[in-house]
Amino acid sequence: MEKSHILANAVLTKSTGEVDALYKTLGYVENSSRALGFACRFCGLDYVRVLVENGATFRFVWPEGRGSYYKISYWLSPLEMTKALHAAYIVTNDPCFENSVIIQDRKGVSIRTLNVLPIDERVEIVKYLYENRERVEFDAGELLFYSIISGSQKITAALKELGAKFTENRIAVLTEGGRSFDWQEYCTILDTLGDDEFLDVMGSIVEEVGGKTLHYTESVYWANYNPHRKRFRLFKPEFFKFILENFNQKKMNKTQTMKAAIDMESVQCLKLCAENGWLKAPKKRDEMIQYATETGKTECTAFLLDFKNRTADLVAEQIKAEKKMLAELNADPNSVTELKKIWSYEKLDDGTLRITSYKGNRGDVEVPREIGKSAVTEIGAYAFSPGAPRLRTERCNFRRNEIKSVVLPDTVTVIGKGAFNNCQGLERVNIPDGVTEIGASAFGVCRNVTEFVIPASVKAIGDSAFTVCQSITGIIIPEGVPEIGDCMFSGCRSLKTAKLPDTVEKIGIWAFHGCSSLTEIVIPEGVTEIGRQAFIRCDSLKTVVLPASVKKIKNYKYRDRAPEHIFSGLTEVTVIVEPKSYAEKYCKRNEINYGYREDK
């Protein structure tokens, strides 16, 4: 039994003196965090002191082969384990996060039950942990966030009195969003909060972020308005007012939100929209009038018409509309004004432009060489991808299915992260000569593209750049690229040939996983490391050449399963190695069929 389990069991079953003596016998205990969590939740301050004085901390390291997307932080143990925390955070069925733990004898017979400590005792434990926060690696700022989330008011008050504040990372997550686990977890938490609970919790969080507005996305929207789950709280006037006041309105899909308010026949919410300037634009106002009329929402229609009559200068609007129509008829399609309708972009430090989003409706796309007098040199992150943030559903569907071809100008030097990711209808796209960098997941899941010609200018290709490009049949990686990244060709089931340059030094995890048409591959001299499961499920693979330069190959170990080598499951593969090389020893150790070059 591991030391950490022995220590945790002792905390639940033995006296403080016995725990102290045992800890001294065990010496250093990795993952003493679980025992410390048990002590904080069920056993009391005396147990916590004994553990801390013997070196226990809240550091938790996942055992090799059992890495997890989720994290365990046992310093959460003093909190009230509400639905929000269980749904978003506690994913291990660990008794440390329950309200009671049953103690059993060696025969599995229950002998007693330990219940969660009274809240006042847990508050004293939190105070002690705060005093020793560096020693025990206790994140007081994060505990403050979760104590607010869980409604642990006494612990929240104690932490604030001690001076705990949200971490800079937590404030950034709350006010800027992102793609991190912390952001996804936070959105899940919002979805679990009840109506009154939401206002109380989020009101407290607003107080802790220093006057900044909270980040708003589709996840926040659907946590508060979801007809499929019969959740309509967003359009309770007091709730809607709170959202508008405390979340960043610039990130809100105003059209979607106002249409939903009309669906709910919520005149009060439409009034709040008007007060916040959402109906200021005549086009938007008239669009809402038309929607309310078509859906038969008479009260909202009446309000919107009255709003128009009270605020509109109808003569001026008519004149403006006529001028706009005339200008559009005479517009140069290559003018900056017209190009802005199709492209979002930003200026770089060198004066060139990065395309940040394609807004057009044509499936055959030609990216301009320049906009105004500035050259287009970069295709930004998720510029064409349906996975870009804050896209409407119909726009996601268009990008995913309707974009068929893209022509990039020869001015482009960088194709950013995820630029074309999941453009499943894409059949043709060029990578211009002069491109030096292809970002992670840039062409991932472009299922219909059959060929990628990577120019010699490319020196960096990100992880998963071509993952699940199911129609691609061959690839040549140019000289200068130092690494075949994680999952770079994973799932490219039609890939038959792959030529790697002499500059490659590392082949990443799952690099060729699932390339079921690949029959042979030569790993060039100079490669020193190959990541785990690099060639798993390459069912047609017959020959692999491993050079003498290879010094490290990682196997995959998961729980109690036998380790998997990089060719596991491939019964017909033969590995060509140099005599007495690391590769030969690896093959022997893992019982992989191997041989030498014929000229040896």
N, C-alpha and C positions, 0 to 999 in steps of 0.2 A: 504494500500500500504506500502511495506517495506521502511524503512528509506533510504536505498541505492538507491531505485528508485526515491524517492522524491528528494533526493539530486542531482542525475544525471539529472533529468528533470529540476531542478532549474538552474543548470549550463548552460543548453542550452537556457533557456527562460528568466532568470532574470539578473539583474545587479549584479556587484560584491558586492555592499553594501547589496542587498537583500539576496544574497547567504550567506554572512557573518552572517547576522541576523538569517537566517533560520538554519544554522549549529549550532549556539549557542543554538537555541531552541531545536533542535533534540538531542543534546548531542552526546554521542559516536555512531558512525555509522559503523557497520560491513560491509565490502566490499565497503568502500568508493573509492576503486580502479577504479571503472567504471566512477564515476564522475570525478576523477582525469585524467583518460584517455581522456574523452571528452574535458576537459579543455586543455590538452596538444595538442590535434589534431585540435580543432575547435575554442577555445575561447581566448587563449592567456595567457601570463605570469601573468597578474594581477589576473586572475581567479585561476591559479595554486597556487599563493602565498596565496590567501585567504583560499583555501582548506588545504594547508599544515600547515598554522598557526593555523587552527582549529583541526588539528590532522589527516588529511587524509593520508593514506599510500597506497602502491600498493599491500598490502596483499590481497589475494583472497581466501575465504574459500567456498568450494562447500556446498550448503544446504544439510542437512541430507536426505539421500535417493536419492540424485542426483549426487552421485560421478561419475567421468568421467575419462576415461583413458587419456584424453587430459587435458592440463592445459591452463589457460588464464592468460597472463601477460600483463596488461594494459600499462606497461612501454614501450611496442612496439609502442604505438600510434603515436609518432613523426616521425616514419619512413615512407619511400615510400612503400605502400602496393602493392608489386609486385606479380606476379604469384607464385613465389617461396614461399612467406610467406602465401599467401592465400591457396595454395595447401597443405602445410605441417603444418600450425600452426593455422590459423584462421578458426575454424570449427563451429562457433556458429551463423553465420549471424549477428553478433553484429555490429550495425551501428558505433561503436567506431572505427572500422577498415576499414570504407569506406572513399571515398574521399569527400562525402557530406552527410549531414543529413537534412532531411526535418522536419520542425517544424509544427505541426498541432494544431488546436484549439480543444476544447472538442468535437466538432461535427465531427472531423476527416478531416476538411478542411485545406489544406496546406496554411500557411500564410507567410512562408519565408524559405529560404534554407541557411544553414551554410556550407561553403566550407572549405576544409582543409587549415590550415594556410600556408602562404608563408614559404619556407624552412628556410629562415634566422630567422624568429620568432621561428620556432621549434628548431633551433640550440640554441637560447638563453634559451629556456625552458630546453633543455637537460643540459646546463651549470648550470642552477639553481638546477636542480634535482641532478646533480653530487655533488654540494656543500652541499646538504642536503640528501645525499644518505643513510646514516644510519637512519636518522629520518623517511624517507619515504619508506624505504626498497626497494631501487632502485638498481638493479643489473647492474652496469655499464659495467662489463666485458661481460655479456651476451648480453647487448644491442649492444656492439661493434661487437660481432659475427653477430647478426642479421642485423645490419646496413651495414656490408660488404655484407651479403647475398642479401640484398634488393637494393644494389647499391646506398645507401644514402650517397654519398661521403662527403658532407659537415658535416653531423653528425659524420661520421667516423673520419674525420680530427679533429673535435672538441674534440671527446672522446680521441683520441690518444694524442692530445696536452695537455689534462687535466691529462693524465697518466693512462687512463684505459687500462687494459690488460685482455686477456682471463682468465677465472677462471681455476683452476687446473682440475676441473671436465670436463670442455669443452675441454681442451687440451687432457685429457685422452680419451674422446669420439672420438676425431678426430684422435688420433694416436694409440689407442688400440682397438677401436670398442666396441663390447659387444652386449647385448640383451636389452638394456634400450630403453625407449621411445625416449630419445635424439638421440640415434644412428639411430633408424628407421626414425625419423623425418628428420635427416640430409641426409639420403639416398634418401628420398622422395624429398628433396630440390634439390639434385644433378640431379635427373631425370627431374626436371622442368626447369633447366637452359639451355639456348641456347648455341650454340657452342662457340661464342666469349665471351659470358657472363660467361661461365664456366671457361675459362682460366683467365679472369680478376678476378673473385670472388675467385677462388681457389689459384691464385697467391698471392692475398692479405692475404688469410688465412695461406698460407705457411709462410709468413713473421711473423705471430703472434705466431707460435707454437715453437719458439726457436730452429730452426734447425732440429727438428725431422721430420721423414717421416710420411706421413698420412697412416692410416689403409686402407687396400684394401680387398674387399670381392666380392662375386658374385653380390651383390647389386650395387657396384660401377661399375663393369664390364657391367652389363646389362643397367645401366643408360647411358652408352656411346656406347654400341654396341648391338642393338636389331633388328635383321632382320624382325621380325614380325611387329615392329612399324616403319620399314624403317629408323632406326637410325644407322648410320655407322661412326660417327665422331671419334671414337677411332682410326681408322686407317688412319686418316689424319696425315702425318708424324710429323707435329709440335705438334699436339695434343698428339700423341703416345709418343713422346719424353718427353713432359711435365709429362705425367703419369709415365713413367719409372723413371724420375729424382726425383719426389716428392711423390710417393706412395711406400709403402714397397713392394719390389719385392718378398720377401720371401713368402708373402701371395698370390701371383698371381698364377693362374692356367696357367702355361706357355704353356702346351700342347694345352689347349683350345684356348688360345690367339693366338698362332702361326698358328693353323689351321684356325682360323677366318681370320687372316692376309692373308693366302693363298687363302681362299675363296674370299677375296677382291682383289686378285692379287696385293697385296701391297709389292713390292720388297723392297721399302724404309723402311718399318716397319720390314721386315725380317732382313735387314741390321742392324737396331738398336738392334734387338734381338741378333744377332751374336756379336755385339760390347759389349753387356752386358753379354756375356757368356752363353746364353741360348742354343746355338747349340754346346757347347763344348763336351758334351757327345756323342760319336759315335752312341749309340743306339737311342738317341733323334733325332740326325741329320738325320739318316737313316729313322726313322719313318716319319719325315717331308718330306723327298724326296719321300717316297712311297705314302704319302697322296697327295702331289702336283701332282704326276704322275697319280694317280687314278682319281683325280678330273679334270684332263686336264688343269691345270694351268701352261702353258708352260713357262711363264716368271719366275715364282717362282721356277719351276723345274730347269730351266737353272741356276738361281742364286745359288740354293742349291747344285747342282752338281759341279758348279765351286768352291763354298766354300769348298766342300769336297776335291776336287783335290788340292786346294791351302793349306789346313791346315792338312789334314789327313796323318798319317803314316800308310799306309794300311797294310804293313807287320806286324808291331807291333800290330795293331788291330786284325789281323787274329790270331796271336799267343795268344793274350789275350783271344779271344773268345774261342779258343780250350781248353785253360787251365780252363776257367770258366765252359765249358760244362763238362769236365772231373771231376771237383770238384763237380758239382751238381749231377753227376751220383753216386759218392761215398760218398755223404754227409749223415751224421747222421740226421734223421728228428727231433731229439730232441736237436740238437746242438744250441748254441746261434745264430749262423749265420742263420740257417734255421728258428728258431723261430722269428727272427727279420723280416723275410719276411711276417709273419702272424700277429705279434703283435707290436704295439707301446706301450712303457711303460716308466715310470720314477721312479727314486729311491727316496724313502722317507727317512726322517731323521733317522729312526731306521734301515735303510739298506734293508728293504723289498721293494717290487715293487708295483706300481699302474699301472694296465692296462689302457691305455688312448684311444686305438683304435684297433678294430679288422679289419685286412686288408685281411683276407683270403677269399676264394671263396667257402667254404663248408657250406652247410646249417645245418649240424649237427656238433656242435662246442664243443670241450672240452678244457677248459682253463687249461693251465699247472699249476702244483703246484709250480714250480719254473722255473726261467730262469737263466741259469748258476748256481750259488750257492745261489741265492737270492730267497726267498719265495714270491709268489704273494699273497698279503693280501688285496688289494683293487681293485674293478672294478670302474674305474673313470667315471666322468660325460660324458654322451652320448657316452660311449665306443662302444656300439652296435647300437645306435639309428640313424635312417636316418635324425634326426634333428641336428646332429653334424655339426659344422661349416666347411665350405670349402670342402664339399663333392661334387664330380661330380654327375650328374644326375643318371648315371647308377649305381653308388655306393649306392646312396640313395634308388633306386628301389630295389637293392639286399637286403639291410638291412631291408627294409620295408616288402618285400614279401617272400624272399627266406630263411631267417634264421628260421629253424624249431625247433631246440632244442639246449639248452646250458647246459653243465654240468660244475658247478663251483667247484673248489677244496675245501677241508675242511680247507685250510689255509686262505680263504677269511673271513675278519671281517667287511668290509664296502662295500656296494653297493651304488654307488654315484648317484647324481642327474641325472635323465633322462637316466640312464644307458641303459635301454631297451625300452625307450619310443617310441611308434609308431612302434614297431616291430610286425606288424599285422599278419605275418605268423607264429609267434612263438607259439608252441603248448606245449612245456615242458621246464621248467627251475626250478632248485632246489635252495633253499636258505639254505646254509650249516649251520649246528650247529656251533656256534661260531660267526656268524654274529651279530653285535651289533647295526648296523645302516643301515637303508634303506632310501635313499635320496628322496627328493621331485620328483614326477613324474617318479620314477624309473621304474615302470612297466605300466605306463599309456598307454592306447590304445593297450595293448597286447590282441587283441580280441579273440584269439583262446585258450588261456591258461584256463584250467578248474579248476585248483587247485593251491593254494599257501599255502605251509606248512611253517608257520613262526616259527622258533625255539625260545625256551625260552630265548635264549641269547640276542634277539633283545630288545633294550631299547628305540629306537627312530625311528619313521617312519615319513617321510616328507609329506607335503601337496600333494594331488593328486597322491599319490604313486600307487594306483590301479585304477585310474579313467578310465572309459569306457573299463574295462576288461569285455566284454559282456558275456563271457562264464563261468566265475567263479560262483560257486553255493554256496560255504560256506567259511567262514573265522573265524579263532580263533586268536585273538590278545593276545599275551603273557603278563603275569604279568610284571610290570615294565614300560610299555609304558604309558606316562602321558597324552597323548592327541590323539584324533582322529582328524587329521588335516583337514583343508579346502579341500573339494572336494575329500577326500580320496577314497570313493567308488562311487562317482558320476557317473551315467550312467552304473553301473554294473547291467544290467537289469535281469540277471539270478540268482542273489544273493538271496538265500532263507533264509540262517541263518547267523547271525553274533554274535559271543560271545565276549563281551568286558571284560577286566580285571578290578579288583577292584582298580587298580592304576590310572585309567583314571580320570582326573579332568575336562577336557573340551572337548566338541564336536564342531568342527568347522563349518563354513559356508558351506552349500551344502554338508555336509559330506556324506549323503546317498541319495542325490538328484537323482531321476530317478531309484532307485532300485525297479523296478516295480514288482518283484517276492517276495520281502520281506514281510512276513506275520506278524511277531511279533519281538519285540526286547526289551531286558531288559537293561535299563540304570543303571549301578551299583551305589550303594551308594558311595559317594565321588565325583561324578560329580557335579560341581558347576555352570557350564555355558554351554549353548547350543546356537550355532550361528544361524543366520537367514537362513530360508529355508532349514534347515538340513534334513527334510523328505519330501520336496515337490515332488510330482509325484511318491510317493511310493504307487501305485494304489491298491496293494493287502494288504496293511498294515491294520491289524485288531486290534492288541493289542500292546500298548507301556507302559512299566513300567517306571515312573519317580520317582526318589528317593526324600526323604526329603532334601537331601543335595543341590539340585538345588536352586540357588539364583538369577540366571539371565538367561533369555531367550530373544533373540533379534527377534523382528518382522521386516518385510521388508516394507519400505514405499517408494513409487516411485511417485513423482510428485503429481497429484491430485487423484491417486487411493487410495482405502481403504487399510489400512495396511494388510499385509499377515502374519498370524502366521505360526509356523513351520509345521503345518499339513493342511494348506489351501488346499482345493480341495479334501480332503480325507473324504468322507461322511460316511464310515463305521468304522472308527477308534474309539477305546475306549482307553482312557488313564487311567492307574491305578496309583493313587496318595495316599499319606499319608494325613489323615485329617488335615485341617488347615495349610497345607504346602504351600510354594510359588507355587508349581506346581498346587495345587488345585485352588489357586487364579488366576493363569494364565489361567487355563481352563475356569473358570467362566467368567473372563474378556473377553475372546475371543470366548465364546460360543462353547467350544469344549466338546464333550461327554466324561464324565469321571466317574470313580467309584473307590471303595476301594478294597483292598485285601480281600479275603473271610475270612481270619482269624482275621480281624479287627472288 
